[in-house]
Amino acid sequence: VVCVCNFPPRNIAGFMSEVLILGAPDQDGKVILLSPRKDDAGRDIVAPGAKVY
């Protein structure tokens, strides 16, 4: 999983958060967690340049 660390802690929906987990749309347009891995065929799971949420 790809995440942003070293943010100051924030209260989000009643929970303290110290990390931001990143996601992007897959080939079907569903938002998935970003990962440095590829699919079983060796292709990128998320297209290069995809919008990150």
N, CA and C of each residue as an Amber inpcrd file, in Angstrom:
protein
   159
   0.8500000  -1.1770000   0.0000000   0.0000000   0.0000000   0.0000000
   0.8910000   1.2340000   0.0000000   0.5180000   2.2250000  -0.7790000
   1.2440000   3.4910000  -0.8440000   0.5530000   4.4800000   0.0770000
   1.3360000   5.1500000   0.9110000   0.7460000   6.1050000   1.8470000
   1.6870000   7.2810000   2.0690000   1.1190000   8.3450000   2.6390000
   1.8880000   9.5270000   3.0120000   2.0510000   9.4940000   4.5200000
   3.2850000   9.5910000   4.9770000   3.5840000   9.5630000   6.4130000
   4.0810000  10.9370000   6.8570000   4.2840000  11.0690000   8.1440000
   4.8300000  12.2860000   8.7430000   3.8810000  13.4770000   8.6830000
   2.5880000  13.2260000   8.4900000   1.5930000  14.2850000   8.6500000
   1.3400000  14.4530000  10.1390000   1.0030000  15.6560000  10.5840000
   0.6000000  15.7910000  11.9890000  -0.6810000  14.9840000  12.2230000
  -0.8540000  14.3720000  13.3800000  -2.0830000  13.6190000  13.6590000
  -3.3180000  14.5050000  13.4990000  -4.3940000  13.9200000  12.9430000
  -5.6590000  14.6280000  12.7380000  -6.8020000  13.7600000  13.2220000
  -7.8230000  14.4030000  13.7340000  -9.0330000  13.7000000  14.1370000
  -9.9510000  13.6320000  12.9220000 -10.2050000  12.4220000  12.4430000
 -11.0750000  12.2050000  11.2870000 -12.1860000  11.2620000  11.7130000
 -13.4060000  11.7590000  11.7020000 -14.5890000  10.9690000  12.0780000
 -14.4350000  10.3400000  13.4550000 -13.8250000  11.0790000  14.3790000
 -13.7050000  10.5840000  15.7420000 -12.5010000   9.6950000  16.0010000
 -11.6450000   9.5090000  14.9920000 -10.4490000   8.6790000  15.1430000
  -9.2110000   9.5170000  14.8520000  -8.1280000   9.2640000  15.5790000
  -6.8690000   9.9440000  15.2960000  -6.1890000   9.2510000  14.1140000
  -5.8330000  10.0300000  13.1080000  -5.1670000   9.5090000  11.9160000
  -3.7570000  10.0750000  11.8450000  -2.7860000   9.2080000  11.5760000
  -1.3970000   9.6270000  11.4540000  -0.8080000   9.2780000  10.0910000
  -1.6330000   8.7720000   9.1830000  -1.1550000   8.3810000   7.8550000
  -2.2890000   8.5870000   6.8490000  -1.9350000   8.9010000   5.6060000
  -2.9080000   9.0810000   4.5300000  -2.6810000   7.9740000   3.5130000
  -3.6570000   7.0900000   3.3550000  -3.5700000   5.9870000   2.3960000
  -4.0990000   6.4910000   1.0610000  -3.3850000   6.1960000  -0.0310000
  -3.7350000   6.7190000  -1.3450000  -4.4110000   5.6690000  -2.2120000
  -5.3680000   6.1070000  -3.0350000  -6.0650000   5.2380000  -3.9650000
  -6.1680000   5.9040000  -5.3260000  -6.4720000   5.1090000  -6.3560000
  -6.6360000   5.6000000  -7.7180000  -7.5860000   4.6540000  -8.4410000
  -8.2050000   5.1090000  -9.5450000  -9.1300000   4.2320000 -10.2670000
  -8.3920000   3.1330000 -11.0310000  -8.9840000   1.9220000 -11.0280000
  -8.4260000   0.8330000 -11.8330000  -8.9920000   0.9230000 -13.2510000
  -8.7710000  -0.0990000 -14.0690000  -9.2390000  -0.0860000 -15.4610000
 -10.7560000  -0.0040000 -15.5690000 -11.4770000  -0.4470000 -14.5250000
 -12.9390000  -0.4140000 -14.5320000 -13.4920000   0.8510000 -13.8910000
 -12.6150000   1.7500000 -13.4350000 -13.0560000   2.9920000 -12.8170000
 -13.3310000   2.8940000 -11.3320000 -13.1170000   1.7140000 -10.7280000
 -13.3030000   1.5550000  -9.2820000 -12.0500000   2.0340000  -8.5690000
 -12.2310000   2.7650000  -7.4650000 -11.0760000   3.2410000  -6.7070000
 -10.4930000   2.0850000  -5.9070000  -9.1990000   1.8710000  -6.0590000
  -8.4800000   0.8230000  -5.3340000  -7.2960000   1.4610000  -4.6150000
  -6.7810000   0.7960000  -3.6030000  -5.5980000   1.2870000  -2.9100000
  -4.4010000   1.2250000  -3.8480000  -3.5790000   2.2700000  -3.8370000
  -2.3690000   2.2570000  -4.6540000  -1.4070000   1.2050000  -4.1280000
  -0.7040000   0.5810000  -5.0480000   0.2580000  -0.4540000  -4.7010000
   1.3910000  -0.4050000  -5.7130000   2.6140000  -0.6750000  -5.3110000
   3.7130000  -0.7010000  -6.2750000   3.7370000  -1.9710000  -7.1240000
   2.8300000  -2.9050000  -6.8840000   2.8610000  -4.1790000  -7.6090000
   2.1080000  -4.0930000  -8.9420000   2.2770000  -5.1110000  -9.7620000
   1.5860000  -5.2280000 -11.0440000   0.6220000  -6.4090000 -10.9750000
  -0.2530000  -6.5370000 -11.9880000  -1.1770000  -7.6700000 -11.9920000
  -0.4310000  -8.9420000 -12.3950000  -1.1430000 -10.0570000 -12.4860000
  -0.5070000 -11.3490000 -12.7760000   0.1630000 -11.3870000 -14.1490000
  -0.2920000 -10.5300000 -15.0780000   0.2990000 -10.4920000 -16.4190000
   1.4520000  -9.4890000 -16.5050000   1.7890000  -8.8300000 -15.3860000
   2.8890000  -7.8750000 -15.3830000   2.5010000  -6.4650000 -15.7870000
   1.1920000  -6.2190000 -15.9370000   0.7190000  -4.8830000 -16.3160000
   0.5040000  -4.0260000 -15.0770000   0.6060000  -2.7030000 -15.2510000
   0.2850000  -1.7890000 -14.1600000  -1.1800000  -1.9500000 -13.7860000
  -1.4800000  -1.9890000 -12.4960000  -2.8640000  -2.0970000 -12.0380000
  -3.5690000  -0.7570000 -12.2050000  -2.8500000   0.3230000 -11.9500000
  -3.3680000   1.6790000 -12.1250000  -2.5960000   2.3080000 -13.2740000
  -3.3050000   2.9590000 -14.1910000  -2.6590000   3.5610000 -15.3520000
  -1.7150000   4.6900000 -14.9370000  -0.5540000   4.7900000 -15.5690000
   0.3420000   5.9100000 -15.2840000  -0.3870000   7.2380000 -15.5140000
  -0.2270000   8.1620000 -14.6070000  -0.8740000   9.4660000 -14.7080000
  -2.2980000   9.5050000 -14.1900000  -2.7960000   8.3910000 -13.6270000
  -4.1670000   8.3510000 -13.1040000  -4.3200000   9.3240000 -11.9390000
  -5.5260000   9.8520000 -11.7670000  -5.8170000  10.7590000 -10.6600000
  -5.7170000   9.9900000  -9.3440000  -5.0340000  10.5770000  -8.3690000
  -4.8600000   9.9530000  -7.0560000  -5.8180000  10.6090000  -6.0840000
  -6.5140000   9.7960000  -5.2690000  -7.4830000  10.3000000  -4.2930000
  -6.9280000  10.1450000  -2.9060000
